[in-house]
Amino acid sequence: MLLLPELLGKPHHILRHPDMPSEAFADLWATVKAGNKWHGYVKNLCKDGGHYWVYATVVPNIRRGEVVGYTSVRRKPSRSKIEEASKQYAALKGAN
Ligand SMILES: Cc1cc2nc3c(=O)[nH]c(=O)nc-3n(C[C@H](O)[C@H](O)[C@H](O)COP(=O)(O)O)c2cc1C
């Protein structure tokens, strides 16, 4: 588990797990940059090499019609959804 001071001000990709396909993040960024809400399953890396899954909802913060930042709210996904996402991501990784 990373401690909060180690994460503050750091880019999110320090949590990036090698099992995550680039397509998932390309979809995330295209969606939020267009001003829309994205949600999906993300496998994140722990400092000890382990991992944890989140169901993330990423919302663009819009001020005066412009995207000025992003907020991510995470929930614990169910075991069955984790299995489904694992299979989809493995298939995407295999296709590359
Ligand atoms: C609000 C927000 C939250 C994010 N949360 C995560 C996250 O928990 N884990 C992760 O690997 N990437 C997260 N990302 C995506 C990363 O910024 C990054 O695109 C991704 O890790 C892939 O790294 P790369 O773009 O350098 O290839 C988040 C992006 C945004 C806008």
The ligand as an ORCA input file, in Angstrom:
! r2SCAN-3c Opt
* xyz 0 1
  C      -8.870     11.103    -12.543
  C      -7.989     10.030    -13.112
  C      -7.715      8.894    -12.347
  C      -6.869      7.882    -12.842
  N      -6.624      6.795    -12.055
  C      -5.769      5.852    -12.492
  C      -5.450      4.719    -11.682
  O      -5.967      4.529    -10.586
  N      -4.546      3.817    -12.167
  C      -3.945      3.959    -13.391
  O      -3.105      3.115    -13.763
  N      -4.240      5.014    -14.189
  C      -5.131      5.949    -13.768
  N      -5.434      7.012    -14.585
  C      -4.855      7.040    -15.932
  C      -3.409      7.533    -15.902
  O      -3.402      8.938    -15.903
  C      -2.610      7.006    -17.120
  O      -3.196      7.407    -18.345
  C      -2.504      5.478    -17.098
  O      -1.961      5.011    -15.881
  C      -1.644      4.925    -18.233
  O      -0.383      5.497    -18.210
  P       0.163      6.188    -19.525
  O      -0.904      7.176    -19.981
  O       1.435      6.826    -19.098
  O       0.341      5.059    -20.515
  C      -6.293      8.026    -14.129
  C      -6.584      9.162    -14.896
  C      -7.423     10.141    -14.409
  C      -7.755     11.351    -15.268
*
